[in-house]
Amino acid sequence: MSRVESDRKLYEDLVRRHAADLYRFAHRLCGNAQIAEDLVQDSFCEAWRLIQSLRDPLQARAWLFQILRYRYAHAVRDRSRRVQPTGGAELLDQIAEEPGQDVLDALSNRELLQQALDALEGHYKEPFLMVFLDGLRCREVAEALDLPLGTVLSRIHRARQLLRQSLRRLAESDGVCGKVVAGRLSPTPRQQKRPL
Amino acid sequence: MSLIESNNADLPELRRAMGEAAALPPDDPQRRDVEARVSAQGAWARQEWERLLEENECLRAELRRLNVPADLEHRLLQVASLAPRRRWWQRRSALMAAAAAVLVLAGGVNLYQYLQHRSRLQTIALLAINNHLNHLDDDYLSVETSDRARLEAGLSEQVSFPVRVPELGDAFRLCGGRKCALGSHAVAYSLWLGPGGKKYSLFQFLPGDFDVASEMSRRLVHATEPAGTEHPCPAVIWADGDFGYVLVGQFDERLNSVLP
C-alpha cells in the first residue's frame, strides 16, 4: 500500500470514529449547528493536510480535538465573536453553591443548557466540555491545554457553578423552574422516575 | 442547615474541594481524600456529594443529546478527495511519475526533495503558529526564569530530550517555558518578550519527528490556512545538528534580527 493510500485509509478511519464526537463538542462549544459543521470540516481539512505528523494513532483523538480547538480559537479571533462574560466575576460571589433538583431538571432542557453554555467564557467552557462531553480525565485536559491540574479543576468547578447559576436564572425567566418535566421539556428516563 | 454545617468555618473550602474532586475519576487520590472529608462531615455533606455525582451523570448524558447531521461523515470522507493534501504535482501518480522523470532528466532530484522538505517545514510552521496564537492570552509557564541554564535544566526533566535554549539576541527577553505539543510530538516551549511586551514563542523539536533535515540555516516560513489565506504570523525555522527550532511572533525587525 502506498503512503498516500495508507494516509487516506487512516483519515477515513478518523472520520468514522471521531466525526460525530467532534461535531457534538464543536456544537456545544460554539452553540450553532452551522458553525459547528464548518469547524468540523475545517478541522478535518487540516487533519488531512497534516496527517503525516500523526505518528501514533493512539493519539489521534486528542490530536483531532486539539486541531478543532485551534480552529475554534481562530474563528473567535477572526470574527471577533468572542463570547463576552455575562457578569461571571459578580456571579461567582453570589453563586448558590449546592447542586439542586431545579438544576438537574433544567439540564434536560436542550435550549436552556445550550444558552447556559453559551454564557460561559471559553477558558471555563473548554475544560468543562473536555471532561463532561469528550470524557477526558482532568490530567489529560491539563496536558492538552498546557495548564496545571489545579487550574483545570478550578475552572471546571467554576464552570459548573456558573452553569448552575445560568440554568436557574434562565429556568426562572422561562417560567419553568420547578415544573420542568411537566412542561414542554423531554425528560430523560432517569428523571421521569424521580419525583419532583 | 445542620448544626455541624452552620458551625463549619471551612464550609466554602469543602464545597470547592467537593466541586473540584467530583470531576476527578473515582480512583484519584484527591477525590478519595475529599470523600473521606465528606463522610466525616455527616449526612448533609454526603447528600450534597451524591447530588454532585448525579449532576455529573446528568451533564454527561445531556451534553451528548445532539443530533449529528446524517451526511456529515459522507462529506468529511470527501475531503480527502476534494482537498488533496499535496501539491498539484503530487496529485496523481501519472503526473508524479512524469514530473519525477522530468526532474530526473533535468537533474532536478534536488528540487523535488527541496519541495518535499519545504512542505514539511510549512507543517511545522503551521503547528507552531497555531500554538503561539492560541496561547497569546495565557501565560502559563511550568518554569519561570530568565536564565537559560535554569530553563534548560527544568524543561529537560519534562521532555524526552535534552533542552538547549539558543541565544536569540538582546532584542528578546526570556520569561520561561513549559512542555507542549506540536501535532502529536512533545516539544520544549519557551516564551520570550520583546520591547512593548510583544510575545514570541520558541519551540525546540526533534527534526526526526517531522522528517526534516537536522542541519538547517535560519529561514522565514509563511504558513497558509486550508482556505488559502496567509497566517498573520510567520515562523523562523532552523536546526543546529541535533535539534530543530521554530520561532513565532509578529513579523518585525526583532524577528528579522534572528535571520542570517
Interface residues (C-beta under 8 A of the other chain):
Chain A: V4 D7 R8 Y11 E12 V15 R16 A19 A20 Y23 R24 H27 R28 A33 E37 V40 Q41 D42 F44 C45 E46 W48 R49 L50 I51 Q52 S53 L54 R55 D56 Q59 A62 W63 Q66 R69 Y70 A73 H74 R77 E97 E98 P99 G100 V103 L104 L107 S108 R110 L113 H123 L129 V131 F132 L133 G135 R137 C138 D146 L147 P148 T151 L153 S154 I156 H157 R160 Q161 T188 R190 Q191
Chain B: P12 R15 R16 G19 E20 A21 A23 L24 P25 E48 R51 L52 E54 E55 N56 E57 C58 L59 R60 A61 E62 L63 R64 R65 L66 V68 P69 L72 E73 R75 L76 L77 V79 A80 A83 R85 R86 R120 T123 L126 L127 N130 N131 L133 N134 H135 D138 Y140 S142 R178 K179 C180 A181 L182 G183 S184 H185 Y189 D209 F210 D211 P226 A227
